[in-house]
Amino acid sequence: MSEKGFYIPSLDGLRAIAVMLVFASHAGFGDIVPGGLGVTIFFFLSGFLITTLMHREFEDTGRVSFSKFYLRRVYRIFPPFYLVLALAVVLGLLGVLQSEMRWDALLAQALQMTNYYIIFGNADFTAPGLTVLWSLSVEEHFYLIFPLLFTVLAARFSAARMAGIIALICALVLLWRITLVMGFHVPEIRTYYATDTRIDSIMFGAILALWNNPVRTANLVNSNFMVLALLVISGAILIFCLVYRDPVFRETWRYSLQGIALFPIFYFAITKHQWPLFAWLNWGWVRYIGKVSYTAYLIHPTAISLSNKVFGEGLVPTFIGGLALTLAFSSLMYVLVERHMSALRARLHQQPKA
C-alpha cells in the first residue's frame, strides 16, 4: 500500500487475496474456496490500517481529528458504494437481474444497516447481488465508535496497554457469541452477519497496529526458523478452522482463532516482504487487484449474474466472465472516481490516505 510519504508493503497484495477468495467462492467454488476467510482478512486489514493511521496522527498532533477522519471515510467509501447500489437498483427495476426489492430494504442498505436487515428481515428484498454490503455495515459501525474509543484510550494509556484493553473487548465479543449460540441457540445468520458478533475481527487488526506494529517497531523475530515455525502454526490454525465443521465452534471460536492466526501472517508479510513467500504480494498486477478490490468486492455478485446471462452458467464461464466484468468495472471506477477521491483526500486534509 502506497501513501503520501507512507508505504506499507504487501497490504494491497493481501487485499487481492481477500477479494479473490470471496470472488471465487461466489463464482461457484464455495465448497473448496473459503470466501468467509476473505471477509475476515478484509476486516483484520481495515482494523490494522485505520488504527495505524490514527496512532500516527495522534503521535504527530496529540489528537485525532474526527471531522477529517470521517471525511476521509466518506471520500473513500461512499462514491463507489452508492454508485454500485444505484446500478443494482436500476438493473433490478429493468428486470435485467431478478429482484424482489423493497424500499425498506434499500433504505437499510443506503443507511449501512444491511447486516441487521438480513438478520431480522429478508435478504431477498435487498438490491440484487448486494447482500455483500453486510460486511461494509460492520466496518461502518466500527468507524463510528472506534475513533472515540481510541482517543479516550490514547489519552490515558500506552499503545501496549491500549492493545491489551482491545484484546479484552475481543474476549468479551467471543463470550457474547458463545452465550448467543449455546445459551440462546441463535441461528448462524445472527452470529455471522451482526456487528456485535463480528467486530472483533476488525479489532484484532487494531491490536496488531498498537502492539509491536510491524510498520513502526523493529523486527521481533530474527530467526528464519522461528518465522517459518510461526507461519506454519498460523497456517495450521486457519486450515483447522476451515475443515472442522462443528457448528458451535464455527460460530464462536472460529473467528477468534482466525484473528489470532492472522497476526504472524500480516506481521511477516510486511517485515519479510522481500522473501519469495511474500514477494509476489508486491507484484504490479497483484497490487493492482488490491487497489481496485473495494469496488471489485461491491460489484462482483452483479458481475457474476450478468456473466451468467451473457456467457451462460458453468464454473468456467462464470469464473472467467464474472472476473472479466468485475475487473473491467472496478478499473473504470478506479480511473473515473476512486483515484480522484483519493487525491482529494490528500489535497484537502494533508493526511495519509486510508
N, C-alpha and C positions, 0 to 999 in steps of 0.2 A: 504494500500500500504506500503510495507516494503522496505526501502532503507538502505544503509550502514550508520548506526547511525542516521537514519531519517525515522520516521514512521508516516504515516497519516492514521488513522483508516477509514474504510468504503469506501475508494476510489476504491478498487478492487470490492467491492460489488456493487457500483454504476456503474462501468464498466459492471458488469454482467447484471444488469438491462437493461442497454442501448443495449447491444448486443442481449439479449433475446427479447427485444421489436422489434428490426429490424428483427431478425430471424423469429419470429412468424408472423410478418406482411408479409414477403416474402414467408412464408410457407403456405399461404392460409387464414390467419386470418386478412388480411389487413383491412377488414370492421370494426373490433372491436378492433384491436391492433394498437396503434399509432406508427408505425415504424419511422415516421419523428421525433417524440419526442425523440426516442432513439438516433438519429443522433445529435439532439440539445444537449442532455445530454453529448454525447461524445465531442462535441465542447466546451461546458462550462468546462468540466473536463480538457481538454487539455489546455485551457487558464489559468485555475486556477493553475494547476501543473507546467506548464512551467514558469509562472510568479513567483510563489512561489520559485522555484529553482533559477531563475535568481536574484530575490531580495536577497535571502540568499547568493548567490555568491557575489553580489555587496557589501553587508554589510561586508562580510568576507575579501574581497580583494580590494574593491574600484573600481572594474571594472567587466565587463562581457567579458570573452574570446570568441570571435566569432568563432575562429578555433575549440575550444573544444566543443562549443555549437553545431556547425554543424556536427562535427564528431560524437557526441553522437546521433544526429538525424539520421545520416547515419547508424550507427550501429543498432539503434532501428528499423528504418522504412524499409530500403532498402532490406535486405536479405529476409524477408517474402514476401515483396511486389513483387520483381522481380521473386522469385520462383513461387508464385501463378500466376503471369502474364504469365510466361513461360508455366506452366502446362495448363492454359486455352487455350493458343495458340496451344499447341500440341493436346489437346483434340478436338479443333475446326478443325485443319488440318486433323486429323484422322477420322473426322466425328462422333466421339462419342457424341459431342454436336453440335447442329445445329448452324451454323455460316455463316455470310457474311462478314468476316473480311476483312478490307482493311489496307494497310500498313500505310497510313497517320493516320488512327485512332489508330493503335498500337503505332505509334510514339508519338502521343499526349498522350496516356496513359503512355508510358515509361517516358515522359518528364513532368509528373504531370500536364497535361492540359486537363484531361478527362472532367472536368465540362464545359469548354468552347467549346470543340469539340461536346459534347452533345447538347449544346445550338445552335451552328452555323453550326454543321454538322449533323450527323445521328447516333444515339446510336446503331442502328442495325449493324454498321460497326466495333464496338469495339470488343475486345476479349470476347467470350461468358461468360455471367454471371458477367462481371466485370464493368458494369456501376456504381457499388457501389464505384468505385475509385474516383468518383466526389468529395466525401467528403474529401478524402485524398488530393486531389488537393487544396481544400480550406485551409486545415491545412498546407500544404507545403508552400502555398503562404503567410500565416500568419507567418510561421517560417522565411521566407526570409526577411520580413520587420520589424517584431516586436522587435527583439533584438536591432536593430539600434535605433528604436523609444524609447525603454526602456532605453537604455544607454544615449541618449540625454536628456530625461526627468529626469532620476535619478540624473544626474549631476547638475540639476538646481532646482529640486522641491522635496518636501517631498513625502512620499508614498501616503498620503491622497490627495495632490494636483495632483499627477500623476493619481490617480483613478478618480478624477474629470475631468481631460483632456480626459482620455479614455472614460468616460461616455459621454462627448461632442461628441467624434468621433462616438459613438454608436447612438447618437441622429441624427447625420448627415447621417449615413447609413440609419436610418429609414426614414429620409426626402428624401433621394435618392430613396428608394423603393417606397414611396408614389408618387414621381414625375414620376417614370417609369410606375407605374400601372395606376395612374389617369391622368397623362399628356400625356404619350406616349402609353398607353394601351398595354404594352408588355404582352406576354403570361406567364403563370405560370412557365413554364420551365426556363424563364430568371431569375426570382427572386429567385426561389428555389435552383438553382444549382450554380449561379455565386458567385465568391469570393467577389466581390464588394457589393453584397446584403446580404451575409450570414456571413461575417467576424465578425459582431458584436456579433454573438452567441458565438464566442470564446472570444471576448474581455470582455463580461460580466464576464466570469470566471477570467480574468485578474484583473478586478475591485475588485472582492472579495479577490484576493490574495494580493492586495495593501491596501484595505480599511477594517480594522478590520479582517484580515486574521485569521480564527479560529485556525490555527496551531501556530500562533505567538502572539496572543493577549489574554487577559483574556476574559472569557465568558461575553458577553454584556448583556445577559438576564438571570437572576437568577430565575425568577418566572416561575414555571412549567406551570401555566395557560397562561402566555404570550407566552411561547414556543409553546404550543398546539394551541393557537389562531393564531399565525403567520403561523404555518404549515397548519392549516385549510384554511386560506386565500390563501396560496400558492397553495394548492390542488384545491381550488375552481377556481382560475385563470387558472390553467392547464386544468381543466375539461371544463371550458368555452371556452378556445382556441380550444379544440377538438370538441365540439358539435356545436359551432357557425360556420356555413358553408358559410357565406358571402365571396365571392371570393376576394373582395378588402381587407377585414380585414385579411383574411388568408395569403395574400402575402405582407402585410405591417406590421400591428401592432402585428400580432400573434407571430412572432419571438422575438420581443422586450418584450412582456408580458411574454412569456415563460422564457426568460433570467432573468427577474426580479423575477419571481416565484421560480426559482431555487436557488436564494440566501439563503433564510431560510432553504431550504431542504439540501443543501450542508453544510451550517454552522452548523446545529444541527445534521446532520448525523455524523459529525466529533467530535463536542464538546459533544454530548449526545450519543456517540456510544454504551454506556453500556445500554441505555434504550431498553426495549423489542421491541419498534417500529423500532429501528435501529440495534439491536444486531445481528440479523440474517444476516446482510450485512457482518459480520466478521466471519461467519461460514466457516469452511475449504473448503467445496465443492463450496460454493458461491464465495469465494475469488479465488478459482482455475479457475472457469469460467472467472472471471475478469482477471486473469493473462494471459489466452490464448485468451482473447477477440479480440485482434488485428488481429491475423490470422483467428480467427473464423469469424470476420466481412468480411475479404477478401474472404474467401473460401465458405461461406455459400450458395451463389446462385448456385455455381458449385455443391456443395454437394446436394442441393435440386434437381437439374436437374438429377444428377446421381442416386439419390434415386428413382426418378420417373421412370427411365429406369429399375432399378433393382427390386424395390418393387411395382411398379405401382403407379398411381396417386390416389388422395384422401387425405382428410385432415389428417387422422390418419397416414397412411404410409408415407406421405410426411413429416409430422412433426417429427415423431419418427425416420424414416430412415435418413432424412436430418440432424437432430440433432446428431444422432449417427456418421454419416460420418463427420460432421463438427467438433465435439469434438475429434474424433479419429485423424483426420489430424492435428488439432490445437495442440493436445497433442504431436504428433510426431514432429511437427515443434518446439514446445517449448523445448523439450528434446534435439533435434539434432542441433538446430540453435539458437533460441532466448536466451536460458539460457546461452549459451557460449558467444553470443554477449553482453549480459548484464554483464557478468564477465569481458569481455574485456574492456568495457566502464569504469568500476570501476578501473580496474588494470592500464590502460593506463593513465587515467586522474585524478584519485583520486577525482572524483566529484560525487555528488548524481546522481543516475541513474534515468532518467525520464521514 
